[in-house]
Amino acid sequence: MVVNGPLYGRTAIVTGVGRRAGIGFAIARELLAAGASVLVQSWTPHDAEQPWGADPGGAEGVLDALGGTGPRLAHLAADFAEPDAPGRVVRHAVETFGAVDIVVANHARSALGTLDEVSAEDLDLCWAVNARASVLLAQAFAAAHDDARPGGRIVLFTSGQHLAPMSREIPYAVSKGAIQQMTLTLADALADRHITVNAVNPGPVDTGWADAELTASVGRALPFGRWGEPDDVARLVRWLVSDDGRWMTGQVLNSEGGFRRWTM
């Protein structure tokens, strides 16, 4: 058990922790190892309807792999399509741990759809889960955060839509584009309170979602000879939310291992 570390005494919320193969799981594990207390949010029905499916062990298997719920780990299932869900997540963290210092909004709703296929329902749902919930998480965090505590941090997650088109995933790309655009504005809104806001574009990360053809195609465009790993993302997030990252705010960090999109 960690009794000290760069995040000892701080409380973090990490959203989108539904699968052991996922980025959210790796982030939660990294922050726990750094000494933080962590509330993880998940919404298993979303994963269950996707090609990759829910974690075989369910939410309990994910939590057990993080060491089990207890004094430093808590969990809340919440559907971010519901407007009040972000506020409930933040309140639960404060009620459980007494404060909240860090929000890592890693959750995402995936949705395919070309221009001739996209529907208002798809657009609205991706907007609600990906973009609206990120803003509402920031709002609820700002309302709950004690500025006398050091290290107020928000980390958002965008994708590569600002670097290349994603015309087969229009609902997803549009909502993720909103996150890229909101980062600087939210950072400015909270800068006077010494709360930093940054976004991470993790690039292609192997979380088990890609088929063999896509894995090979993207792999040829990655000069390090492999896809990104969830731990690559987790280490960057740990730096951003630690004291070492205190001078970084309003930035979108493209952590892609030199991804050469133009060679695909």
VENCOR-V40112 format. One line per field, one symbol per residue. ss: DSSP state (H for helix, E for strand, - for the rest). burial: b if it has 16 or more other ideal C-beta (glycine too) atoms within 10 Angstrom, else e. A space follows every 50 residues. Layout:
ss = ???
burial = ???
This chain:
ss = ----------EEEE--------HHHHHHHHHHH---EEEEEE-HHHHH-- -------HHHHHHHH----E--EEEEE-------HHHHHHHHHHHHH--- -EEEE-------E------HHHHHHHHHHHHHHHHHHHHHHHHH------ --EEEEEE----------EHHHHHHHHHHHHHHHHHHHHHH----EEEEE E---E------HHHHHHHH--------E-HHHHHHHHHHHH-HHH----- -EEE------HHH-
burial = eeeebbbeebbbbbbbbbbbbbbbbbbbbbbbebbbbbbbbbbbebbeee eeebbeeebeebbeebeeeeebbbbbebebbeeebbbebbbbbbebbeeb bbbbbbbbbbbebeeeebeeebbebbbbbbbbbbbbbbebbbeebeeeee bbbbbbbbbbbbeeebeebbbbbbbbbbbbebbbebbeebeeeebbbbbb bbbbbbbebbeeeeeeebbebbeeeebbbbebbbebbbebbbeebeeebb ebbbbbbebeeeee
